[in-house]
Amino acid sequence: MEYFHFIQKLTLILYSANVIFLFFFSWWKRKKISFGSFETTILPLAVILYLVFRLNFSYSDNVSLLILGLALYIGGFILGKIAFGHLGWVNSDDFWFARFENKQRYLATTGPYKYFRHPIFMAIAISYFGLTLVFLHPVTIALWVLAFIFGVITSLSEEKFMQGRFPEYKEYMKRTGRFFPKILK
């Protein structure tokens, strides 16, 4: 780690602490470990730590890029926390598996959900883009692009599910953007 810039070290520590906290908090709150909590926390952390040390990132002389990356990581983290507060534990689960569960859910339309339909996905995309800038490498760029594509595919599937579950979802779609707030109505 002696070849890492201070901002890279700080970003890695913040990211690791955040992921470990989220994983154990989810485990404590749900009283079980779900695949969704593992695949969105521990798995990316393991991949990122492996790549950071395996690819032997030297620090960038472009401090502005490092600061921008750290700011995006923190901004995405904050957006995610705000969005999760409006989504709530009732609706938060592993979409790919839990959508088959017959449980009470509600349509979140407050906070960031008032403006766009997938603020948690955008929070993750922004945070990981920040990490990509801090640890700039062709491999990290490729991983970010692949994760973004997976997120888009997931959002399309999730929207189809939501339309079947909530009749008012189509109207909600008309007034909100998928990933960004609608500018023109």
N, C-alpha and C positions, 0 to 999 in steps of 0.2 A: 504494500500500500504506500510505500514511500514515493512512488511515482505519480500518485494521485493528487490532484489539486484539492485544497481545503473544501471547496464547494462540492466537489464530487464525493468526498468523504461525508460531508454533512448531509447531502441528498441521500446517500446510501443508508446512513444511520436513521434518518427520518422515515424513509420508505420501509426499512426493515422493522422499525418500532411500530409503525402504523399497521403493517400487515400482520404482525404477531398479535397486536392488540385486537384487531378486527377478527381474526380467526378465533382467539380464545373467548372474546366477548360473544361472538355468534354461538360458539359451542355452549357457553354458560347460559345464554338466553334461550336457546332451542333445546337444551339438554341432550343434544346429539350432534355428531359431526356429519354434515351433509356434503355430498359431492360438490355442490355449488360453492359452499364456503371454502372447500379445499382448492377447487380449480380457480377461484378468483383471488386467493390470498397466497397460500403456501406454494402452490405450483409455480406461479409467476415469480415469486421471491426466489425459489430454488433456481429457476432458469436464469434470472437476472444475476444472482450471485455467481452462478457457474460461469456465465458469459463474462462478467466483469473481471473475474480472476483468470479465466481461461484465455480470453482475448488480450489480456494484459494491456488495458487502456492506459496510455500515458496521458498526462493532463494536457488540456488544451491551453494554448496561449491566449485564446479568445475568451477573456473573462466575461465579456458582455453576453456571449452565447451561454456560458455556464450560469450566469445570473438569470438570464431569461428562462433557461431550463428549470432552474430551482423555483423561480416565480410561477411558472406554469404548473409545476408539480404541486406546489402549495395551493395555488388557485383551484386546480382540479380537485384536490383533497377537500377544500372548503366547500366547493359546489356540491361534491358528493355527500358531505355531512348534512348540508342544508336539505338537499333533495331526499336523502334517506329519512330525515326527520318528518318530511311530509308524506313519504311513501308508507312508513311504519312497518313494524314487524309482521303484521298480518299479511301484507302483500309481498314481503321480501322472502324469496326462497329461490331455489335453483329452477329457473324457468323451464328448462328442458325436461325436467322430471316432475316437478311439483304442479305443473299446469294440469296434470291428470288427477290431482287430489280434489276431492269435493269439499272445499272449505269456503267459509264466508270471506269474501274479499270486497273491497270498495275501490272505486275509481278515484285515484289521486288527481286533483285538479287545482291544488293550492301550491304556493311557493313557486319554485321553478317549473312545476308541472302546469302552472297557469299559462306559461309561455311556450313551452315545448315538451314533447311527449317522452323523451328519453334523456333526462338530465343526468341520471347516474351513469349511463353509457358515455355521455359526453364528458362527465367528470373523469371517468377512467381514461378515456381517449386523451384528454388534455393532460392528465397526470403522466401517462405513459409517453406522450410526446415530449413532455418536459424531461423525463428520464432519458429519452432518446437524444435530446440535445445535450444533456450533461455527459452522456456516454456515447458520443457520436461515433458511429461505426457502420459500415454497410450492413452488418448482421442486425444491429439494433433497429436500423431503418426498416429492413425487410420484416422483422418481427412486428414492428408497430403497424406496418401496412397490413400484414396478415391478421393481426388482432382487430384492426379496424374493419376489415372485410367481414370477419366473423361476427363482429358487433352489428354490422348493417344487416347481415343475414338473420341474426337473432332478432333484431328489431322488427323486421318484416314478418317473421313468424309470430312474434309476440303480438303485433298489431292485429293479425288475423285472429288469434286467440281472443284478444280483448274485444273485437267486434262481435264475436259470437257470445261472449260473456256479458257484455254491457251494451244494450241497445243504443245508449247515448254516446257511445264511443265515436261513431261516425260524425256526429255533430262536433264533438271535441276535436276530432282530426281536422275539421274545416277551419277551426279558429286557432289552432296551434301548429307550429312547425314540428317536423320529426326530430331534428337535432339542434335547430337554431330557432329563435323566436321568429314568427312571421312579421315581416316589416309592412307588407301591403296586405290589407284585408279584403 
